Amino acid sequence: MNFWRSWWNTFILINQRYPSWIVELLMVALASVLLLVWEVMPQWPYLVLSLSYAVGCAASILVRESVTPSHHPHIYRFMAVLLMLFGLRGFLDLTKYF
């Protein structure tokens, strides 16, 4: 029980100190889960929602890094640009559904 309490207190502390990280982590997790669902059931709404989360997370990372740079801004910006390119490239795959 002490382990879970310590984990929860750490989560709350990180959430208070870096709220954008929690939102970005949630968006990437949802994008990943929806992409896996789309692989099992290839219906376009799953792909659209997954790509929207990916592009939104990338935009959030780029805005956060431009406002308050972190210790490794080049890594975060590079990963955000890759995520943005992945999301925008994925929208091109939607043309076969229309």
Secondary structure by P-SEA (a helix, b strand, c coil): caaaaaaaaaaaaaaaacaaaaaaaaaaaaaaaaaaaaaacccaaaaaaaaaaaaaaaaaaaaaaaacccccaaaaaaaaaaaaaaaaaaaaaccccc
